[in-house]
Structure formats: structure tokens, C-alpha cells
Amino acid sequence: MTSPSSLTMFGADWCRDCIRTKRQLDDFGVTYTYVDLVADPAAADVAREISGRTNIPVVVYPDSSHHVEPSNADVETKLRELSLI
């Protein structure tokens, strides 16, 4: 569950896009919940329900919008829009 100042990222350690997005969030110092789909395979169903796709990462923002496999530019633009960075 996200809080007003946080977001949630669904990903896996074998996924290069997940690693890149996770690093970006860490570099920006953004508070987020990381849902590891390797450790919690059932969470993949949750990510799929949110995105309608099986692609990862799925990043869910505090305003309930989301990105699937976002570029760094997409994530940065959204974080700025929400005043998280």
C-alpha cells in the first residue's frame, strides 16, 4: 500500500529495467515500497491487475497512476509532477 509520500515498485532482481528504475529511485532518495516478485510470486498477479500486462517493472505512484517499463525520463517527469523530487 502506498502512502501519500511514497510509491510502490513491482520488480525482480533478474530484470534489467527493474534494476535501472530501482537505482533511479534510490539515487533520487524517493521513499518507496519494493515488491520483489521472485520472493513473492503471488504479487505478480497484483502487478498484472494494476497494469493489465505482464511486463515489469510496474511503478505505482501516490496518485494511483502507474508506469509499466518506464524510461528514466518518464519516472523523473512523474516524480517532479508529484513534487517527490
C-alpha positions in Angstrom: 0.0 0.0 0.0 1.4 3.4 -0.9 1.3 6.4 1.5 0.9 10.0 0.2 4.6 10.5 0.2 5.6 7.1 -1.2 5.2 4.8 -4.2 5.4 1.1 -4.9 7.5 -0.7 -7.4 6.9 -4.3 -8.5 10.1 -5.9 -9.9 12.6 -8.7 -9.9 16.4 -8.9 -9.5 16.8 -10.5 -12.9 15.1 -7.7 -14.7 17.4 -5.0 -16.1 14.7 -2.4 -16.4 13.8 -3.1 -12.7 17.4 -2.7 -11.6 17.6 0.6 -13.6 14.4 2.0 -12.2 15.2 0.9 -8.6 18.6 2.6 -8.9 17.0 5.8 -10.2 14.5 5.9 -7.3 17.4 5.3 -4.8 19.5 8.0 -6.4 16.6 10.5 -6.1 16.2 9.5 -2.5 12.5 8.7 -3.1 10.7 6.6 -0.4 9.1 3.6 -2.0 8.0 0.0 -1.3 9.8 -2.6 -3.4 7.7 -5.7 -4.1 10.1 -8.5 -5.1 8.3 -10.8 -7.5 10.9 -13.5 -7.0 10.3 -13.6 -3.2 6.6 -13.0 -3.6 5.4 -14.6 -6.8 1.7 -14.1 -6.0 2.4 -10.3 -6.1 2.8 -10.7 -9.9 -1.0 -11.1 -10.1 -1.4 -7.8 -8.3 1.1 -6.1 -10.7 -0.8 -7.6 -13.6 -4.2 -6.4 -12.3 -2.7 -2.9 -12.0 -1.1 -2.7 -15.4 -3.1 -5.1 -17.5 0.3 -6.5 -18.7 2.9 -9.0 -17.5 5.8 -6.6 -18.1 7.9 -5.2 -15.2 8.7 -3.0 -13.5 5.3 -1.6 -12.6 5.7 1.6 -10.7 2.6 2.8 -8.9 2.6 6.4 -7.8 0.8 8.0 -4.9 -1.9 9.5 -7.2 -2.8 5.9 -8.2 -1.3 6.3 -11.7 1.3 3.8 -12.9 4.0 3.2 -15.4 5.0 -0.2 -17.0 8.6 -0.5 -18.1 9.1 3.3 -17.8 12.1 5.1 -19.1 14.2 7.2 -16.7 12.7 10.3 -18.2 9.1 9.1 -17.6 9.9 8.3 -14.0 11.6 11.6 -13.4 8.8 13.6 -15.1 6.2 11.9 -12.9 8.2 12.3 -9.7 8.6 16.1 -10.5 4.9 16.4 -11.3 4.1 14.9 -7.9 6.7 17.1 -6.2 8.5 14.0 -4.9 11.9 15.3 -6.1 
